[in-house]
Amino acid sequence: MCGIVGYIGTRPAADILMDGLRKLEYRGYDSAGLATVLEGELHCVRAKGKLQNLQDKLNGEENPARLGIGHTRWATHGKPEEYNAHPHRDGSGRLAVVQNGIVENYRELRETLKALGHEFTSDTDTEVVPHLIESHLSQLNPDDTQGRSPLLEATRRACQQLHGAFALAIVSADYPDELVVVRQQAPLVIGFGQGEFFCASDTPAIVPHTRAVLPMENGELASLTPLGVEVYNFAGDRQRKHPITLNWNPIMVEKQGFKHFMLKEIYEQPGVVRTALETYINSAWTVDAGSTILPVSLGLPGALLDGLEHLQIVACGTSWHAALVGKYLIENLANLPVMVQYASEFRYSPTPLIPNTLTIGVTQSGETADTLAALEMEQDRRAAHPDPRFAPRMVGITNRPESSLSRLVPHIIDTHAGIEIGVAATKTFTAQVMAFYFLAIDLAYRRQTLTGDRIEAILNGLHQLPAFIEQVLESQERYIEELAHEFNETQDFIFLGRGINFPIALEGALKLKEISYIHAEGYPAGEMKHGPIALLDAKVPVVAIAMPGSVYDKVLSNAQEAKARDAQLIGVVPMNDTDAQETFDRLLPVPVVDELLSPIVAVIPLQLLAYHIAARRGLDVDQPRNLAKSVTVE
């Protein structure tokens, strides 16, 4: 969750570190800090709260240090106070560490170190790490390092005592030409510049300086010096690694004139959908095409998809909602049963193994700890089964093909959404849903559960979606901005949907609660009368998604039940629909599309509604309290 940056090179480190932390502040913003090494001294500055508070402390100070580490925190152990902020130092104050993750056995280590005379000043798990490294340095025999630097060797030995998921960056005043970094179940990437090297929890902190990066693997540590990078595993074996080149431009992470990243990313959705269509729909396919030409080209081998009897999807948060849409699509188009699981629950209560099952992990960052752990567990238990029908078939859906997910599963569907900075997911949700459209069509075509004409109609409808999204943005945003004024004092919202749009009701409620801090819940519209209707009165607005199709009349009927309880009714409805005009107090009209495609257009006004309510309240839309973009801790 936290953000780590590190630098060693020829330029002032503090400026590079602060710029990197700004790019990573979406990972946590409870506190921040820097540690730099200059002229044999370690300088550490920390501040509670947003990164600007740290910047205010640094203003006016010249710091020409060429080596340093930085951190922006999402609190796990210990309150978000300055004394818990990173970097944390050893007893001598000459060694500093920043961490992303959790040291699970820190209490045991802390007590052992206290017995050796070490004193602690924070409530965090991280503080045991510099003290542990200090302890190993004091005991280190130079003859035992086998050519590794003392700082690297002491860190390696310390890591063998740490349990949990963590990434570390370490500097020491006694080793002024070295930056040591560690990865164990938490993301960390090394950047290669001209005579300089970087490390970071995520690539946005690096791309302004270089696109040549080396994602570290679990159980690896590295020494970054002016002479280059050396990578070892925890056993001390030298690793031969090669950087990769990112296809990113620094302008991708700028606001480009929008007030917030979230609003910019909402407006990027037509382009995201167009990119997905251009990437995956096979223009050579026609109704009369031979069976060797697939309507979509996901790059998944036939052996992976042939003979399937079942699919299971693991995901968290917004990705879980996208998976629910995917379940509807795959079951209805490809006639395959699908089970969607919260990854955090699945890893501790997995379902019985079912033969010929495709397991799909959905995570926008490719680093979600629960999802990765669930996939790894499923892969291991299937690989151990003696019956080949239970062999693992694994696919990942992610926006970050260079992430840990791609090194865990053999096949990736890249959503091509581009970097998303706003903590509340918008364009990455839409991109994930598009991935499920493509997968469902691919499976349906292979299984011959749809006619060619029906597939052609769906593909034609998908191609219309970018223009329809643009139409919603152009016609609805100003109205929704005005509508948001009515909810300054609102404390509760209800969202209703049925069928394929029930997950959109859940997603609309999640977006609102994430950034406006209004209590919001999504329900299947038909379930309202089975309990939740007791919540309704004139102070509780109800948003209903009523799109043309099999459940349209039912949703209108359910909305009438809410209206009879004096609730203000807001409808996401088809344009120019007289029945909807008679039912709802406020209309958020969207273009008329096939019911199967309606989630993509229905979610847009709900994103705008959440955004404008939060912005109207003067809240930090891009960095809502208590949240982080990439959840890399359990």
C-alpha positions in Angstrom: 0.0 0.0 0.0 2.7 2.5 1.0 4.9 4.2 -1.6 8.7 3.7 -1.7 11.2 5.6 -3.8 15.0 5.5 -3.8 17.8 7.3 -5.8 21.5 7.1 -6.3 23.2 9.1 -9.0 24.6 12.5 -9.9 21.7 14.8 -9.2 20.2 16.1 -5.9 18.3 13.2 -4.5 15.7 15.1 -2.5 14.0 16.7 -5.6 13.8 13.4 -7.4 12.5 11.6 -4.3 9.8 14.2 -3.7 8.7 14.1 -7.3 8.5 10.3 -7.1 6.5 10.5 -3.9 4.0 12.8 -5.6 3.5 10.2 -8.3 3.0 7.5 -5.5 0.9 9.4 -3.1 -2.2 7.5 -4.3 -0.6 4.5 -2.4 -0.9 6.3 1.0 -1.0 9.7 2.4 -1.0 9.4 6.2 2.6 10.7 6.5 5.8 11.0 4.5 9.5 11.2 4.9 13.0 11.4 3.3 16.4 10.1 4.4 19.5 11.3 2.5 23.2 10.7 2.9 25.7 13.6 2.6 29.3 13.9 3.7 29.1 10.9 6.0 25.9 11.9 7.7 22.3 10.7 7.5 19.6 13.4 7.3 16.0 12.4 8.0 12.9 14.6 7.7 9.4 13.3 8.4 5.9 14.9 8.5 2.4 13.7 9.5 -0.4 14.0 6.9 -0.2 14.8 3.2 3.0 15.1 1.3 2.7 18.9 1.2 3.5 18.9 4.9 6.8 17.3 4.2 7.4 19.7 1.4 6.8 22.6 3.7 9.4 21.3 6.1 11.9 21.0 3.2 11.3 24.4 1.7 14.3 26.7 2.0 16.7 23.8 2.7 19.5 23.1 0.2 20.3 19.4 0.1 22.8 18.4 -2.5 22.9 14.7 -1.4 23.1 12.3 -4.3 21.7 9.3 -2.3 18.4 8.9 -0.6 15.1 7.1 0.1 11.6 8.4 0.5 8.2 7.1 1.7 4.5 7.9 1.7 2.6 5.9 4.3 -0.7 4.1 4.5 -0.9 3.3 8.2 -1.1 -0.4 9.3 0.8 -0.6 12.6 0.6 2.5 14.6 -1.4 5.7 14.2 -0.5 8.2 11.4 1.8 10.3 13.6 5.2 11.8 12.8 7.0 9.3 15.2 5.5 6.4 13.2 6.4 8.0 9.8 9.1 6.4 7.7 12.1 6.3 7.3 12.9 4.5 10.5 16.5 4.4 11.8 18.7 2.1 13.8 20.0 2.9 17.3 23.0 4.8 15.9 20.8 7.0 13.7 23.2 6.2 10.8 21.0 3.7 8.9 17.5 4.2 7.6 14.8 2.0 6.1 11.5 2.5 4.3 9.0 -0.3 3.9 5.9 -1.3 2.1 4.1 -4.2 3.6 4.0 -5.9 7.0 6.5 -7.7 9.1 4.3 -10.3 10.7 6.7 -11.4 13.4 7.8 -8.0 14.4 6.7 -8.4 18.1 8.9 -11.4 18.6 11.9 -9.6 16.9 11.3 -6.5 18.8 11.4 -8.3 22.2 14.6 -10.1 21.1 16.2 -6.9 20.1 15.1 -5.1 23.3 16.9 -7.8 25.3 20.0 -6.9 23.3 19.7 -3.3 24.4 18.0 -1.8 21.4 15.5 1.0 22.1 12.4 1.7 19.9 10.6 5.0 19.4 7.6 4.1 17.2 4.6 1.7 17.2 5.4 0.3 13.8 6.5 -3.1 12.6 9.1 -1.5 10.3 11.3 -0.2 13.0 12.6 -3.7 13.8 14.2 -3.8 10.3 17.0 -1.1 10.8 17.7 -2.5 14.3 18.0 -6.0 12.9 20.3 -4.9 10.1 22.4 -2.9 12.6 22.7 -6.0 14.8 23.9 -8.1 11.8 26.4 -5.4 10.8 27.9 -5.4 14.2 28.4 -9.2 14.1 29.5 -9.4 10.4 32.9 -10.9 9.6 34.1 -9.3 6.4 35.5 -12.7 5.3 32.0 -14.2 5.4 30.4 -11.8 2.8 31.6 -13.8 -0.2 32.1 -10.7 -2.2 28.8 -9.1 -1.3 28.9 -5.6 0.3 28.5 -5.6 4.1 25.3 -3.6 3.9 23.8 -6.0 1.4 24.9 -9.0 3.4 23.6 -7.7 6.7 20.3 -7.0 5.0 20.2 -10.4 3.4 20.7 -12.1 6.8 18.0 -9.8 8.4 15.5 -10.7 5.7 15.9 -14.4 6.5 14.5 -13.6 10.0 11.5 -11.5 8.6 8.1 -13.1 8.1 5.5 -11.4 6.0 5.1 -9.5 2.8 7.4 -6.5 2.4 9.5 -4.3 0.2 12.5 -2.4 1.6 14.9 0.3 0.7 17.9 0.9 2.9 20.7 3.6 3.1 23.5 4.1 5.6 25.8 6.9 6.3 28.6 4.3 6.6 28.0 3.2 3.0 27.5 6.5 1.2 27.7 4.9 -2.3 25.1 2.2 -1.9 21.3 1.8 -1.9 20.0 -1.7 -1.0 16.5 -2.8 -2.0 14.5 -5.9 -1.1 11.3 -7.5 -2.5 9.3 -10.2 -0.7 5.6 -10.4 -1.7 5.4 -6.7 -2.2 6.1 -4.8 -5.5 9.4 -3.1 -6.2 11.0 -2.1 -9.4 14.5 -0.8 -10.3 15.0 2.0 -12.9 18.1 2.3 -15.0 19.2 5.9 -16.0 22.4 7.4 -17.4 24.8 7.1 -14.5 21.9 6.9 -12.0 19.5 4.3 -10.6 16.1 4.4 -9.1 13.8 2.2 -7.1 10.1 2.5 -6.5 6.9 0.7 -5.5 5.4 1.5 -8.8 6.6 2.7 -12.2 4.9 6.1 -12.3 7.6 7.4 -10.0 10.3 6.3 -12.5 8.9 7.0 -16.0 9.8 10.7 -15.9 13.5 9.7 -15.7 13.7 6.3 -17.5 11.6 3.7 -19.2 14.2 0.9 -18.6 13.1 -1.0 -15.6 13.7 -4.3 -13.8 10.8 -5.6 -11.8 12.2 -7.5 -8.8 11.0 -11.0 -8.0 10.0 -12.4 -4.6 13.0 -13.3 -2.4 15.4 -10.9 -4.2 17.6 -8.1 -2.9 19.8 -5.8 -4.9 22.7 -3.4 -4.4 22.5 -0.1 -6.4 25.9 1.7 -6.6 27.4 4.2 -9.1 29.0 1.2 -10.8 25.7 -0.6 -11.5 23.1 -3.0 -10.1 23.8 -6.4 -8.5 20.8 -8.7 -7.8 20.9 -11.7 -5.4 18.4 -14.1 -4.0 17.9 -14.5 -0.2 20.3 -17.5 -0.3 23.0 -15.2 -1.6 23.2 -16.4 -5.2 23.9 -13.8 -7.9 21.0 -13.4 -10.3 21.4 -12.6 -14.0 18.6 -10.2 -14.9 17.7 -8.0 -17.9 15.7 -4.7 -17.8 12.5 -4.3 -19.8 11.3 -1.1 -21.6 8.0 0.4 -20.6 5.8 1.8 -23.3 4.8 4.8 -21.2 4.9 8.6 -21.6 5.2 10.8 -18.5 2.3 13.0 -19.8 0.1 10.0 -19.1 0.3 10.8 -15.3 -0.6 14.5 -15.6 -4.0 16.1 -15.1 -4.0 17.8 -18.5 -6.3 20.7 -17.3 -8.8 18.6 -15.3 -9.5 19.6 -11.7 -8.9 16.0 -10.5 -7.4 12.9 -11.9 -10.7 11.1 -11.4 -12.6 13.4 -13.7 -9.8 13.1 -16.3 -10.0 9.4 -16.1 -13.8 9.4 -16.4 -13.4 11.3 -19.6 -10.7 9.0 -20.9 -13.1 6.1 -21.0 -14.2 6.5 -24.7 -10.6 6.2 -25.7 -10.0 3.3 -23.4 -12.9 1.4 -25.0 -11.7 2.3 -28.5 -8.2 1.0 -27.7 -9.7 -2.3 -26.3 -11.8 -2.7 -29.5 -8.9 -2.1 -31.8 -6.6 -4.4 -29.8 -8.9 -7.4 -29.4 -11.6 -7.5 -32.1 -10.5 -9.3 -35.2 -11.5 -7.1 -38.2 -11.0 -10.1 -40.5 -13.8 -12.0 -38.9 -17.2 -12.0 -40.6 -20.3 -14.2 -40.2 -19.2 -16.2 -43.2 -15.5 -16.5 -42.1 -14.0 -19.9 -41.6 -13.7 -21.3 -38.1 -10.0 -20.6 -38.1 -10.7 -16.9 -37.7 -11.9 -15.9 -34.3 -14.1 -12.8 -33.7 -11.8 -11.7 -31.0 -8.1 -12.2 -30.5 -7.1 -12.5 -26.9 -4.0 -14.5 -27.5 -5.3 -17.4 -25.3 -4.4 -20.8 -26.6 -7.2 -23.2 -27.6 -5.9 -25.8 -25.1 -6.6 -23.4 -22.3 -10.3 -22.8 -23.2 -11.2 -26.1 -24.8 -13.3 -28.6 -22.8 -14.1 -26.2 -20.0 -16.8 -27.1 -17.6 -16.6 -24.3 -15.1 -15.0 -20.8 -14.5 -14.1 -19.2 -11.2 -13.0 -15.6 -10.8 -11.2 -14.1 -7.8 -11.1 -10.3 -7.3 -11.5 -7.5 -4.8 -13.4 -4.2 -4.7 -14.3 -2.7 -8.1 -12.6 -5.6 -9.9 -15.1 -7.9 -8.1 -18.0 -5.9 -9.5 -16.5 -6.2 -13.0 -16.2 -9.9 -12.4 -19.9 -10.1 -11.6 -20.7 -8.5 -15.0 -18.3 -11.1 -16.5 -20.2 -13.9 -14.8 -23.5 -12.7 -16.3 -21.9 -12.4 -19.8 -20.1 -15.8 -19.8 -23.1 -17.7 -18.4 -25.5 -16.1 -20.8 -23.4 -16.1 -24.0 -21.1 -19.2 -23.5 -23.5 -21.3 -21.3 -20.7 -22.0 -18.8 -21.3 -21.8 -15.0 -19.2 -19.1 -13.3 -18.4 -18.5 -9.6 -17.2 -15.1 -8.5 -15.3 -15.1 -5.2 -13.9 -12.4 -3.0 -10.1 -13.2 -3.1 -9.8 -12.4 0.6 -12.4 -15.1 1.4 -11.4 -17.6 -1.2 -7.8 -17.9 0.1 -9.0 -19.1 3.5 -12.2 -20.9 2.4 -11.6 -22.3 -1.1 -14.3 -24.1 -2.9 -14.0 -27.9 -3.6 -11.9 -28.5 -6.7 -14.0 -28.9 -9.9 -12.4 -30.5 -13.0 -11.7 -28.6 -16.2 -11.9 -25.2 -14.5 -10.5 -21.9 -15.7 -9.4 -19.6 -12.9 -9.3 -15.9 -13.6 -7.7 -13.3 -11.3 -8.8 -9.7 -11.8 -6.7 -6.8 -10.4 -6.1 -3.5 -12.0 -2.7 -3.1 -10.5 -1.6 -6.7 -10.8 -0.3 -6.4 -7.2 -3.4 -6.9 -5.1 -2.1 -9.1 -2.2 -5.3 -11.1 -1.6 -5.9 -11.8 -5.3 -2.3 -12.9 -5.9 -2.3 -15.2 -2.8 -5.6 -16.7 -3.9 -4.3 -17.5 -7.3 -1.1 -18.9 -6.0 -3.0 -21.2 -3.6 -5.3 -22.4 -6.4 -2.4 -23.0 -8.7 -0.5 -25.1 -6.1 -3.5 -27.2 -5.0 -4.4 -28.0 -8.6 -0.9 -28.8 -9.6 -0.7 -31.3 -6.7 -3.8 -33.1 -7.9 -3.0 -36.4 -9.6 -6.0 -36.2 -12.1 -5.0 -34.1 -15.1 -8.6 -32.8 -15.4 -7.8 -30.7 -12.3 -4.6 -29.2 -13.7 -4.4 -25.4 -13.3 -5.7 -23.2 -16.1 -4.9 -19.6 -15.1 -5.6 -16.2 -16.6 -5.1 -12.7 -15.3 -7.0 -9.6 -16.2 -4.9 -6.5 -15.4 -4.0 -3.0 -16.5 -0.3 -3.6 -15.6 1.1 -6.4 -17.7 4.6 -5.9 -16.1 3.2 -6.6 -12.6 3.5 -9.5 -10.3 0.3 -11.1 -11.7 2.1 -11.6 -15.1 4.8 -13.6 -13.3 2.3 -15.7 -11.4 -0.1 -16.8 -14.2 0.9 -17.9 -17.7 -1.7 -15.8 -19.6 -2.7 -12.1 -19.3 -5.5 -10.1 -20.8 -4.1 -6.6 -20.8 -6.9 -4.0 -20.4 -4.8 -1.2 -22.0 -6.5 1.5 -19.8 -3.3 3.5 -19.2 -2.1 4.6 -15.8 -4.9 5.4 -13.4 -4.0 7.8 -10.5 -7.4 8.4 -8.9 -7.9 6.0 -6.0 -11.5 5.4 -7.0 -11.3 3.2 -10.1 -13.3 4.4 -13.2 -11.7 3.7 -16.5 -10.0 0.6 -15.3 -13.5 -0.8 -14.3 -14.8 -0.1 -17.8 -11.7 -1.7 -19.3 -12.1 -4.8 -17.2 -15.7 -5.2 -18.2 -14.6 -4.9 -21.8 -12.2 -7.7 -21.3 -15.0 -9.9 -20.1 -17.1 -9.0 -23.2 -14.2 -10.3 -25.3 -13.7 -13.4 -23.2 -17.4 -14.3 -23.3 -17.6 -13.8 -27.1 -14.5 -15.9 -27.6 -15.9 -18.7 -25.4 -19.3 -18.5 -27.1 -17.7 -18.8 -30.5 -15.5 -21.7 -29.6 -18.5 -23.5 -27.9 -20.9 -22.6 -30.7 -23.5 -21.3 -28.2 -24.3 -18.1 -30.3 -25.2 -17.7 -34.0 -22.8 -15.8 -36.2 -25.5 -13.1 -36.6 -25.8 -12.6 -32.9 -22.1 -12.3 -32.5 -22.0 -9.8 -35.3 -24.7 -7.8 -33.6 -22.9 -7.7 -30.3 -19.6 -6.7 -32.0 -21.4 -3.9 -33.8 -23.0 -2.7 -30.6 -19.6 -2.7 -28.9 -18.2 -0.5 -31.6 -20.9 2.1 -30.8 -20.0 2.3 -27.2 -17.3 5.0 -27.3 -19.6 7.4 -29.1 -22.4 6.6 -26.6 -20.1 7.3 -23.6 -19.1 10.6 -25.2 -22.7 11.4 -25.6 -23.4 10.8 -21.9 -20.4 12.9 -20.8 -21.5 15.8 -23.0 -25.1 15.7 -22.1 -25.1 14.8 -18.5 -22.1 16.3 -16.7 -23.4 19.8 -16.2 -26.8 18.6 -15.1 -25.2 16.1 -12.6 -23.0 18.8 -11.3 -26.1 20.9 -10.5 -27.9 17.9 -9.1 -25.1 17.2 -6.7 -25.9 20.4 -4.8 -29.0 18.8 -3.5 -27.1 16.2 -1.5 -24.8 18.3 0.7 -26.6 17.0 3.8 -27.5 13.5 2.6 -26.2 10.7 4.8 -27.5 7.6 3.0 -28.0 6.5 -0.6 -29.6 3.3 -2.0 -28.7 2.0 -5.5 -30.9 -0.6 -7.2 -30.3 -2.8 -10.3 -31.3 -6.2 -11.7 -29.7 -8.7 -13.9 -26.5 -7.5 -15.6 -26.9 -4.1 -14.0 -27.0 -5.3 -10.4 -23.2 -5.1 -10.3 -23.5 -1.5 -11.6 -25.7 -0.7 -8.6 -22.9 -2.1 -6.4 -20.3 -0.1 -8.3 -22.3 3.1 -8.1 -22.7 2.7 -4.3 -19.0 1.9 -3.9 -17.9 5.0 -5.9 -20.1 7.3 -3.8 -19.0 5.9 -0.4 -15.3 5.9 -1.4 -15.0 9.5 -2.2 -18.0 11.3 -0.6 -18.0 9.3 2.7 -21.8 9.0 2.3 -23.2 5.6 3.4 -24.4 4.0 0.2 -25.6 0.4 -0.5 -26.4 -1.4 -3.7 -29.1 -4.0 -3.8 -30.9 -6.2 -6.3 -34.0 -4.2 -7.0 -36.3 -7.2 -6.3 -34.7 -7.6 -2.8 -35.8 -4.2 -1.5 -39.1 -5.5 -0.1 -37.2 -8.2 1.8 -35.7 -5.9 4.3 -33.8 -2.8 2.9 -37.1 -1.0 2.2 -37.3 -0.3 5.9 -34.4 2.2 5.5 -36.4 4.4 3.1 -37.9 7.8 3.8 -37.7 11.3 2.3 -34.1 11.7 3.3 -32.8 8.6 1.5 -32.4 9.1 -2.3 -32.7 5.9 -4.4 -30.9 5.5 -7.6 -32.3 2.9 -9.9 -30.8 1.5 -13.1 -33.7 0.8 -15.5 -32.4 -0.2 -18.9 -34.5 -1.7 -21.7 -34.6 -5.5 -21.6 -35.9 -8.5 -19.7 -36.1 -6.8 -16.3 -37.0 -3.2 -17.3 -40.6 -3.4 -16.2 -39.6 -5.1 -12.9 -37.2 -2.4 -12.0 -39.8 0.3 -12.7 -42.2 -1.6 -10.4 -39.5 -1.8 -7.7 -38.8 1.9 -8.0 -42.5 2.6 -7.5 -42.3 0.7 -4.2 -39.5 3.1 -3.1 -41.5 6.1 -4.3 -44.4 5.1 -2.2 -42.1 5.5 0.9 -41.4 9.1 -0.1 -37.8 8.4 -1.3 -36.5 10.7 -4.0 -36.1 8.6 -7.1 -33.2 9.1 -9.5 -33.2 6.9 -12.7 -30.5 5.9 -15.0 -32.9 5.3 -17.9 -33.1 5.2 -21.7 -33.4 8.5 -23.5 -36.9 9.7 -24.3 -38.6 7.0 -22.3 -42.1 8.2 -21.2 -42.6 5.5 -18.6 -39.3 6.5 -16.9 -40.3 10.2 -17.0 -43.5 9.3 -15.1 -41.8 7.2 -12.5 -38.6 9.1 -11.5 -38.1 12.5 -9.9 -34.8 13.0 -11.6 -33.5 11.4 -14.8 -30.0 10.5 -15.9 -30.8 9.4 -19.5 -28.3 7.3 -21.5 -28.5 6.1 -25.2 -30.6 3.0 -25.9 -28.4 0.0 -26.2 -28.8 -3.8 -26.1 -29.4 -4.8 -22.5 -26.2 -6.9 -22.7 -24.2 -3.8 -23.4 -26.0 -1.5 -21.0 -23.5 -1.7 -18.0 -20.9 0.4 -20.0 -23.2 3.3 -20.5 -25.1 3.0 -17.2 -22.0 3.3 -15.0 -20.9 6.7 -16.5 -23.6 8.9 -14.8 -23.0 7.1 -11.5 -19.3 7.9 -11.7 -20.1 11.5 -12.4 -22.7 11.7 -9.6 -20.2 10.3 -7.1 -17.5 12.7 -8.3 -19.6 15.9 -8.2 -21.1 15.1 -4.8 -17.6 14.7 -3.4 -16.2 17.7 -5.2 -19.2 19.8 -4.1 -18.4 18.8 -0.5 -14.8 20.0 -0.9 -13.3 16.6 -0.4 -10.1 15.2 -1.8 -11.5 13.2 -4.7 -8.3 11.6 -5.8 -7.0 10.7 -2.4 -10.0 9.7 -0.2 -9.3 9.1 3.5 -8.1 5.7 4.7 -7.8 4.3 1.1 -4.9 3.5 -1.2 -4.8 2.7 -4.9 -3.0 -0.6 -4.7 -3.8 -2.9 -1.8 -0.6 -4.8 -1.4 -1.1 -5.9 2.3 -3.6 -8.4 3.7 
